[in-house]
């Protein structure tokens, strides 16, 4: 098992610099698709610097970049006072901000307009992200570095959905000149049970697959990762679950889906690379199980790498002894 120190999620915090945040807010509040694309084009030249720095640090190593996963309303959300300040700063009528915020608000954003769904509805966002990545990679090459971007599509639920977003990214690669100059991959983050059960179809299009175990646990067990702790604690105490499934992998449920996904995908592509990410990626029991079913890589926070390395090594020793 290989530990990956190169995961980069394009989340809200990556666009929180004052200038970048203002532009993404303007894009979200734009009156038309044309205006949104114009603003995002301006943002490309700022955002590409983030990726170029990353590619320089990770030169010669694969770097998984998860495209924007946060719901758009999180960039313009807040109370009336915040929206009023936003209206004054951006010189946009308060009515427009309230209307757009209301149109983007979701009762259950975890299952709503986020991840790859956003890119199907508003392809200009993934176009902006892909362009930032490819221009950064091309500039890094010119400076003597070796960028190896692995673009990861989150919240994938079907092969057709994946193929549609992949097509958009490939078109941007061709447009920027990166198609034949940059060695890049496009993969899927498996967080939805349907994706696990149709992994053979997704494997026809994807270069790599990774389990997002936080969301996969949430959607498989039916627990909210935010406000189910009271229930989870009681269930663990009463022996319904042996451990908190958000901290240590639920082998019987989530684990079974993982095993099925790996078997299906490798029927289509025997060399398919699988990884895991989330809090489970540094839990020894979760690492052992993942390694036992054929997971190749894990991604974890830098501070947890020593723990994960030891756990992965111990798992490898135990598994080798089992097979002697």
C-alpha positions as CSV (number, residue, x, y, z in Angstrom):
1,X,0.0,0.0,0.0
2,X,1.3,3.4,-1.0
3,X,0.7,6.5,1.2
4,X,-0.3,9.6,-0.8
5,X,0.8,12.9,0.6
6,X,-0.4,14.7,-2.6
7,X,-4.1,15.0,-2.3
8,X,-5.5,18.5,-2.9
9,X,-9.2,19.3,-2.6
10,X,-10.4,22.5,-4.3
11,X,-12.6,23.4,-1.3
12,X,-13.9,26.7,-0.1
13,X,-10.7,27.5,1.8
14,X,-8.7,27.3,-1.4
15,X,-10.7,30.2,-2.9
16,X,-10.8,32.2,0.3
17,X,-8.1,34.8,-0.5
18,X,-9.8,38.2,-0.7
19,X,-9.4,38.7,-4.4
20,X,-10.3,35.1,-5.3
21,X,-13.3,35.1,-2.9
22,X,-14.7,38.3,-4.4
23,X,-14.4,36.9,-7.9
24,X,-16.1,33.6,-7.1
25,X,-18.8,35.5,-5.3
26,X,-19.3,37.7,-8.4
27,X,-19.4,34.6,-10.6
28,X,-22.1,33.0,-8.4
29,X,-24.2,36.1,-8.4
30,X,-23.8,36.8,-12.1
31,X,-27.0,37.5,-14.1
32,X,-25.9,35.3,-17.1
33,X,-23.8,32.4,-18.1
34,X,-21.7,34.7,-20.3
35,X,-21.0,37.1,-17.4
36,X,-20.1,34.1,-15.1
37,X,-17.7,32.7,-17.6
38,X,-16.0,36.1,-18.1
39,X,-15.5,36.4,-14.3
40,X,-14.2,32.8,-13.9
41,X,-11.8,33.5,-16.8
42,X,-10.3,36.3,-14.7
43,X,-10.1,33.9,-11.7
44,X,-8.1,31.4,-13.8
45,X,-5.0,33.6,-13.7
46,X,-5.1,33.7,-9.9
47,X,-6.1,30.1,-9.2
48,X,-3.4,28.6,-11.5
49,X,-0.8,29.9,-9.2
50,X,-2.1,27.6,-6.4
51,X,-1.6,24.6,-8.7
52,X,1.7,25.7,-10.1
53,X,3.1,25.9,-6.6
54,X,1.7,22.5,-5.9
55,X,3.2,21.0,-9.1
56,X,6.6,22.4,-8.2
57,X,6.6,20.9,-4.8
58,X,5.2,17.6,-6.1
59,X,7.3,17.5,-9.3
60,X,7.5,13.9,-10.6
61,X,4.9,12.6,-8.2
62,X,1.2,12.1,-8.9
63,X,-1.0,14.7,-7.4
64,X,-4.7,14.0,-6.9
65,X,-6.7,17.2,-7.3
66,X,-10.3,16.9,-6.3
67,X,-12.4,19.5,-8.1
68,X,-14.7,21.9,-6.2
69,X,-17.0,19.9,-3.9
70,X,-18.6,22.7,-1.8
71,X,-22.2,23.8,-2.5
72,X,-22.1,27.3,-4.1
73,X,-24.4,28.9,-1.5
74,X,-21.6,28.5,1.1
75,X,-19.7,31.3,-0.7
76,X,-22.5,33.8,-0.3
77,X,-24.3,32.5,2.8
78,X,-24.7,34.4,6.0
79,X,-27.1,36.5,7.9
80,X,-28.7,39.7,6.5
81,X,-25.9,41.8,7.9
82,X,-23.3,39.8,6.0
83,X,-25.3,39.9,2.8
84,X,-25.7,43.7,3.1
85,X,-21.9,44.1,3.4
86,X,-21.6,41.8,0.4
87,X,-24.0,44.0,-1.5
88,X,-22.0,47.1,-0.7
89,X,-18.7,45.5,-1.5
90,X,-19.7,44.0,-4.8
91,X,-22.0,46.9,-5.7
92,X,-24.8,44.3,-6.4
93,X,-28.4,45.1,-5.3
94,X,-29.4,43.3,-2.1
95,X,-32.5,41.9,-3.9
96,X,-30.2,40.1,-6.4
97,X,-28.1,38.6,-3.6
98,X,-31.2,37.4,-1.7
99,X,-32.8,36.0,-4.8
100,X,-29.6,34.1,-5.8
101,X,-28.9,32.9,-2.3
102,X,-32.5,31.6,-2.1
103,X,-32.2,29.8,-5.4
104,X,-29.0,28.0,-4.2
105,X,-30.1,27.2,-0.7
106,X,-30.6,23.5,0.0
107,X,-32.3,21.7,2.9
108,X,-29.8,18.8,2.6
109,X,-26.7,20.1,0.8
110,X,-24.8,16.8,1.3
111,X,-27.2,15.2,-1.2
112,X,-27.8,18.4,-3.2
113,X,-26.0,20.5,-5.9
114,X,-22.3,19.8,-5.2
115,X,-19.4,17.9,-6.6
116,X,-19.8,16.6,-10.2
117,X,-23.5,17.5,-10.2
118,X,-22.5,21.2,-10.1
119,X,-20.3,20.5,-13.2
120,X,-23.2,19.0,-15.1
121,X,-25.6,21.9,-14.3
122,X,-22.9,24.6,-14.6
123,X,-20.0,23.2,-16.7
124,X,-18.3,26.6,-16.6
125,X,-17.1,25.8,-13.1
126,X,-15.2,22.7,-14.0
127,X,-13.9,24.4,-17.2
128,X,-12.4,27.1,-15.0
129,X,-10.8,24.6,-12.7
130,X,-9.5,22.4,-15.5
131,X,-8.1,25.5,-17.3
132,X,-6.3,26.6,-14.1
133,X,-4.8,23.1,-13.6
134,X,-3.6,22.7,-17.2
135,X,-2.2,26.2,-17.6
136,X,-0.4,25.7,-14.3
137,X,1.0,22.4,-15.5
138,X,2.2,23.8,-18.8
139,X,3.9,26.7,-17.1
140,X,5.5,24.3,-14.6
141,X,6.9,22.2,-17.5
142,X,8.4,25.3,-19.0
143,X,10.2,25.9,-15.7
144,X,11.7,22.4,-15.7
145,X,9.2,20.7,-13.4
146,X,7.2,17.4,-14.0
147,X,3.6,17.9,-13.1
148,X,1.4,14.8,-12.9
149,X,-2.1,16.0,-12.2
150,X,-4.8,13.4,-11.3
151,X,-8.1,15.2,-11.5
152,X,-10.7,13.6,-9.3
153,X,-14.4,14.0,-9.8
154,X,-16.4,13.9,-6.5
155,X,-20.0,12.7,-5.9
156,X,-20.1,10.5,-9.0
157,X,-23.2,8.3,-9.2
158,X,-23.0,6.9,-12.7
159,X,-20.6,6.2,-15.6
160,X,-22.6,8.5,-17.9
161,X,-22.2,11.4,-15.4
162,X,-18.5,10.7,-15.2
163,X,-18.1,10.6,-19.0
164,X,-19.9,13.9,-19.4
165,X,-17.7,15.8,-17.0
166,X,-14.6,14.0,-18.3
167,X,-15.5,15.2,-21.8
168,X,-15.6,18.8,-20.6
169,X,-12.2,18.4,-19.0
170,X,-10.7,16.8,-22.1
171,X,-12.0,19.6,-24.3
172,X,-10.2,22.1,-22.0
173,X,-7.0,20.0,-22.2
174,X,-7.2,20.3,-26.0
175,X,-8.0,24.0,-25.9
176,X,-5.1,24.8,-23.7
177,X,-2.6,22.6,-25.5
178,X,-2.2,20.2,-22.5
179,X,-3.8,17.2,-24.2
180,X,-0.5,15.9,-25.7
181,X,2.0,17.8,-23.4
182,X,0.8,16.9,-19.9
183,X,0.5,13.4,-18.5
184,X,-2.7,13.7,-16.6
185,X,-5.4,11.3,-15.3
186,X,-9.1,11.7,-14.5
187,X,-10.6,9.5,-11.8
188,X,-13.7,9.2,-9.6
189,X,-14.3,9.6,-5.9
190,X,-16.7,6.8,-4.9
191,X,-18.9,8.2,-2.2
192,X,-22.4,7.1,-3.4
193,X,-23.4,3.4,-3.0
194,X,-24.7,3.4,-6.6
195,X,-21.2,4.2,-7.8
196,X,-19.8,1.3,-5.9
197,X,-22.4,-1.0,-7.4
198,X,-21.7,0.2,-11.0
199,X,-17.9,0.5,-10.6
200,X,-17.4,-1.8,-13.6
201,X,-19.1,0.8,-15.9
202,X,-17.2,3.7,-14.3
203,X,-13.9,1.8,-14.7
204,X,-14.4,1.9,-18.5
205,X,-13.9,5.7,-18.3
206,X,-11.9,6.3,-15.1
207,X,-8.1,6.2,-14.8
208,X,-8.3,5.6,-11.0
209,X,-10.8,5.2,-8.3
210,X,-10.8,6.3,-4.6
211,X,-13.3,5.7,-1.8
212,X,-14.5,8.8,0.0
213,X,-15.3,6.9,3.2
214,X,-16.9,9.7,5.1
215,X,-19.7,10.3,2.6
216,X,-19.9,6.6,1.6
217,X,-20.4,5.7,5.3
218,X,-23.0,8.5,5.7
219,X,-25.0,7.3,2.6
220,X,-24.7,3.6,3.4
221,X,-25.5,3.6,7.1
222,X,-28.0,6.5,6.9
223,X,-26.2,8.5,9.7
224,X,-25.5,12.2,9.3
225,X,-21.8,12.8,9.9
226,X,-22.8,16.1,11.5
227,X,-25.5,15.4,14.0
228,X,-25.9,11.7,14.6
229,X,-23.4,11.3,17.5
230,X,-26.2,10.7,20.1
231,X,-27.6,7.8,18.0
232,X,-24.1,6.4,17.2
233,X,-22.9,6.4,20.8
234,X,-26.1,4.5,21.9
235,X,-25.8,2.0,19.0
236,X,-22.2,1.3,19.9
237,X,-23.0,1.0,23.6
238,X,-25.8,-1.5,22.8
239,X,-23.7,-3.5,20.4
240,X,-25.7,-2.6,17.3
241,X,-22.4,-1.3,15.8
242,X,-19.1,-2.5,17.1
243,X,-17.5,0.9,16.6
244,X,-18.3,4.4,15.5
245,X,-18.5,3.8,11.7
246,X,-17.2,7.3,11.0
247,X,-14.0,6.5,12.9
248,X,-13.5,2.9,12.0
249,X,-14.7,1.2,8.9
250,X,-18.1,-0.6,9.0
251,X,-16.8,-3.8,7.4
252,X,-20.1,-5.5,7.1
253,X,-21.8,-2.7,5.2
254,X,-19.5,-0.1,3.7
255,X,-16.7,-2.7,3.5
256,X,-19.0,-5.0,1.5
257,X,-19.6,-2.2,-1.0
258,X,-15.9,-1.5,-1.3
259,X,-15.2,-5.2,-2.0
260,X,-17.9,-5.3,-4.6
261,X,-16.6,-2.2,-6.3
262,X,-13.1,-3.4,-6.4
263,X,-14.1,-6.8,-7.9
264,X,-16.4,-5.2,-10.5
265,X,-13.8,-2.6,-11.6
266,X,-11.0,-5.0,-11.9
267,X,-13.1,-7.3,-14.0
268,X,-13.0,-4.4,-16.5
269,X,-9.5,-3.2,-15.7
270,X,-7.3,-5.6,-13.7
271,X,-4.8,-2.8,-13.0
272,X,-7.3,-0.3,-11.7
273,X,-5.8,1.6,-8.8
274,X,-8.0,2.1,-5.7
275,X,-7.4,4.4,-2.8
276,X,-9.2,5.5,0.4
277,X,-9.4,9.0,2.0
278,X,-11.1,10.4,5.0
279,X,-10.7,9.8,8.8
280,X,-10.6,6.1,8.1
281,X,-7.3,6.5,6.3
282,X,-5.3,6.6,9.5
283,X,-7.4,4.1,11.5
284,X,-5.4,0.8,11.8
285,X,-8.4,-1.5,11.6
286,X,-9.7,0.3,8.5
287,X,-6.3,0.2,6.8
288,X,-6.0,-3.5,7.5
289,X,-9.3,-4.3,5.9
290,X,-8.7,-2.0,3.0
291,X,-5.4,-3.6,2.3
292,X,-6.9,-7.1,2.6
293,X,-9.4,-6.4,-0.2
294,X,-6.9,-4.9,-2.6
295,X,-6.8,-1.1,-1.9
296,X,-3.5,0.2,-3.2
297,X,-3.2,3.7,-1.8
298,X,-4.4,5.8,1.1
299,X,-4.5,9.6,1.5
300,X,-4.4,11.2,5.0
301,X,-3.4,14.4,6.7
302,X,0.3,15.0,6.9
303,X,0.2,14.9,10.7
304,X,-1.3,11.3,10.6
305,X,1.2,9.9,8.1
306,X,3.5,8.2,10.8
307,X,0.4,6.4,12.2
308,X,-0.8,5.4,8.8
309,X,2.7,4.1,7.7
310,X,3.0,1.9,10.8
311,X,-0.6,0.6,10.4
312,X,0.0,-0.1,6.7
313,X,3.3,-1.9,7.5
314,X,1.7,-4.0,10.2
315,X,-1.2,-4.9,7.9
316,X,1.2,-6.0,5.2
317,X,3.1,-8.2,7.7
318,X,-0.2,-9.8,9.0
319,X,-1.5,-10.4,5.5
320,X,1.8,-11.9,4.3
321,X,1.7,-14.3,7.2
322,X,-1.8,-15.3,6.5
323,X,-0.9,-16.2,2.9
324,X,2.2,-18.3,3.8
